[in-house]
Amino acid sequence: MDNTTRELIQLAASWAAGCSDCLETHWNALKRAGVSEEDIQESLDLARAIRVKALLNMDSLVRTLNQRLDIPVVAGSSGCCGPDCGCSEG
């Protein structure tokens, strides 16, 4: 595997994992190597799709567990961490 391909994969993995330091490192390496904006964007689009799919899978799992355990899910009910959280007030 060539270095550009490796960096594009590492960029996507950094985005999907939510590692901002890693993302910046690989972004800068790709820019220094002269990789096109289109190639960088394609890598980030792939990462976004992977992360969204993972989030949807986790949401589905939470709904399944909620039905099994009959425990109300509060997270997301007010668009934040729950009704007692102040993060939605900001």
N, C-alpha and C positions, 0 to 999 in steps of 0.2 A: 504494500500500500504506500502510495506517495505521501509526502508531508502535507500537501494541500488537502487531500482527502481526509487524512487523519485529523487535521485542524478543523475541517468542516464538521466532522463527526463529533469532535470534542466540543465545538461551539454548540451544536444541537443538544448534546448531553448536558452541557452547562445550563442551557436555557430550560430544558425539561426538568432538571434537578433544582432550579431556582438558585444557582450559585452565581451571584453577581461578580465576585472576584474572578472566578473561572471564566465566565462569559467575557469579561473585559480582557483578560489575558489572551484568550483565543481570538477574539475580535481583532485585537491589535496585531497579533501574529499574522492573521489573514490579510489585514490591510497592508502591513509591511511587505508581505509576499506578493502584493498586487492582485489579489483575488477580486473578481468583479462583485459589485453590489448585488447583481442578480444571483450569483452563486451563494453569497452570504445569505440573502433573503430566502432562497430556496431551502437552505439548511435550517433557518429559523422557522420557516413555515412547517417543515417536517416536525421539528421539535414541538411546535405549538399543537399540531394535530395529535402527537403522541401524548402530550400532557393533558389535553382536553379529553381524549379517550380514557386516560387513566382516572381523571376526575369523575367522569361519567360512570366508570366501573365502580369506583368507591361509593358514589352516591347510590348506585343500585344495591351494593352490598349493605350499606347502612339501612336502606329501606327494607331489605330482606331480614336483617337482624332485628330491626325494629318490630317487624310483624311477628317474628318468632318470640321475642322477649316481651312484647307489649309495653315497650318503654317509649314515651314521647320524645321525639327529636326536637330540641329547641333551636339548635344552630340553624341559621338561615331563616327562621321564622320572622325575624325583623330585619333581615338583610345583613346581619353581622354575626357576632358570636352568640347571641341570645338576648332575651328580653332584659336581663340585668346588666348587660354590657354597655359601656358608654361609647364604644367605638362608632356607633351609627350617628351619634350626636355631633361629631366633628364636621 
